[in-house]
Amino acid sequence: MQHNYEDAGQGMHLQYQLTKDDYLKAQDLHQKASGMVARASVYVLPMFGVLLIAVSAVNLLNSPRNWAIFFFGCLWGLFLMFNRKIALIRSFGKETKLQQSVEADISEEEFRSVGTTGETRTKWAGFDRYAESDDLFLLYTGPRIFFALPKRAFGPGEVEQFRELLRGKLPAK
């Protein structure tokens, strides 16, 4: 793949491919960096699932004939606990654009991303905010639209350099 990177100046050049684990971590970080309702889908629904299973088990111990209630309570509890993760895994598997190899150039002026399906150039003013976890950065161009950059794609010292660039250009969330 031939690309012209001379516009990137003295910035960073990254090469990466998102994994399923990266995608799941990015979705979790996005939910945590979003509003309270979004965070509830990550924490509250699974907790209700655990609670439903526990209540169903206690009900079965108190009334052994209520095995059907126990069975359906456990099914619904498991659904609440794991539905989001299963849906995200299926979504990642179906969306091949998420799985493509990406080359990104980061400069003082812009973020440039090149994949097999196209190229995106975004000036820093085009980003609303960023979020960071132990494993990745999310660069937001809208409330629900973001680029996920795995930290493993950065060279030695570049994570700190990139974080400083982000702090100077964008508000954190």
C-alpha positions in Angstrom: 0.0 0.0 0.0 1.5 3.3 -1.1 0.6 6.5 0.8 2.0 10.0 0.8 2.7 11.0 4.4 4.7 14.2 3.8 1.8 16.3 4.9 2.0 14.8 8.4 5.1 17.0 9.3 7.1 15.9 12.3 4.1 14.0 13.8 3.5 10.4 14.6 2.8 7.6 12.2 0.7 4.6 13.5 -0.2 1.3 12.0 -2.9 -0.8 13.7 -5.9 -3.1 13.2 -8.7 -3.1 15.8 -9.2 -6.4 17.5 -12.5 -7.6 19.0 -11.1 -6.8 22.4 -10.1 -3.3 21.3 -13.7 -2.8 20.0 -15.3 -4.0 23.2 -13.0 -1.8 25.3 -13.7 1.2 23.1 -17.5 0.7 23.5 -17.1 0.4 27.3 -15.0 3.5 27.4 -17.5 5.3 25.2 -20.4 4.3 27.5 -18.4 5.4 30.6 -17.5 8.7 28.9 -21.1 9.4 27.9 -24.1 10.4 30.1 -25.6 8.6 33.0 -28.2 6.7 31.0 -25.4 5.3 28.8 -23.4 4.2 31.9 -26.5 2.5 33.2 -26.5 0.1 30.3 -23.0 -1.0 31.2 -23.5 -1.4 35.0 -27.2 -1.4 36.0 -28.7 -3.9 33.6 -26.1 -6.6 34.4 -26.7 -6.0 38.1 -30.4 -6.4 37.6 -29.6 -9.7 35.8 -27.6 -11.0 38.8 -30.4 -9.8 41.2 -33.1 -11.6 39.1 -31.1 -14.8 39.1 -30.6 -14.5 42.9 -34.3 -13.8 43.5 -35.3 -16.7 41.3 -33.0 -19.1 43.2 -34.4 -17.9 46.6 -37.9 -18.4 45.2 -37.0 -21.9 44.1 -35.6 -22.8 47.6 -38.8 -21.5 49.3 -41.1 -23.1 46.8 -39.5 -26.1 45.0 -42.5 -26.4 42.6 -41.7 -23.0 41.1 -38.9 -24.4 38.9 -40.5 -22.7 35.8 -40.2 -19.3 37.5 -36.6 -20.1 38.4 -35.8 -21.2 34.8 -37.3 -18.1 33.2 -35.8 -15.8 35.9 -32.3 -17.3 35.2 -32.8 -16.9 31.4 -33.8 -13.3 31.7 -31.0 -12.6 34.2 -28.5 -14.1 31.8 -29.9 -12.0 29.0 -29.6 -8.8 31.0 -26.1 -9.7 32.0 -24.6 -10.7 28.6 -26.9 -9.2 25.9 -24.9 -6.1 25.3 -21.6 -7.9 25.0 -23.0 -10.5 22.7 -24.6 -7.8 20.5 -21.2 -5.9 20.3 -19.3 -9.0 19.4 -21.8 -9.8 16.6 -21.6 -6.2 15.4 -17.8 -6.3 15.2 -17.9 -9.6 13.3 -20.4 -8.2 10.7 -18.7 -4.8 10.2 -15.5 -5.6 8.2 -14.6 -1.9 8.0 -13.8 -2.0 11.7 -11.4 -4.8 11.1 -9.3 -3.3 8.3 -5.7 -2.3 8.7 -5.3 1.4 9.4 -2.4 3.8 9.0 -2.8 7.1 10.9 -0.7 10.2 10.9 -0.9 12.7 13.7 0.4 16.2 13.5 -0.1 19.6 15.2 -2.6 20.4 12.4 -4.7 17.3 11.9 -5.4 13.6 12.3 -5.2 11.6 9.1 -6.5 8.0 8.9 -6.0 5.8 5.8 -7.7 2.4 5.5 -8.5 0.1 2.6 -11.9 1.8 2.1 -10.8 5.4 2.2 -9.0 8.3 3.8 -10.1 10.7 6.5 -8.5 14.0 7.4 -9.8 15.9 10.4 -8.4 19.2 11.7 -8.2 19.2 15.5 -11.1 21.8 15.5 -13.2 19.0 14.0 -13.0 16.9 17.2 -15.3 17.6 20.1 -13.4 15.8 22.9 -11.4 12.7 23.7 -11.5 9.9 26.2 -8.6 7.7 27.4 -8.4 4.3 29.1 -5.4 2.1 30.0 -5.5 0.6 26.5 -6.9 3.2 24.1 -7.8 6.8 23.1 -11.1 7.8 21.6 -11.3 10.9 19.5 -14.9 12.2 19.1 -16.2 14.0 16.1 -19.7 13.9 17.5 -21.7 12.6 20.5 -21.5 9.0 19.3 -18.9 9.0 16.5 -15.3 8.4 17.4 -12.0 7.0 16.2 -10.5 4.3 18.5 -6.7 4.4 18.7 -5.1 1.5 20.5 -2.1 2.5 22.6 -0.2 -0.5 21.4 0.1 1.2 18.0 2.2 4.0 19.5 6.0 3.9 19.7 8.0 4.5 22.9 7.2 7.8 24.4 4.5 8.6 21.9 1.5 7.9 24.2 2.7 10.7 26.5 3.4 13.0 23.5 -0.1 12.3 22.0 -1.8 12.8 25.4 -0.1 16.3 25.7 -1.2 17.1 22.1 -4.8 16.1 23.0 -4.7 18.2 26.2 -3.7 21.2 24.2 -6.2 20.7 21.4 -9.3 19.1 23.0 -11.3 18.9 26.2 -11.1 15.6 28.0 -14.3 13.7 29.1 
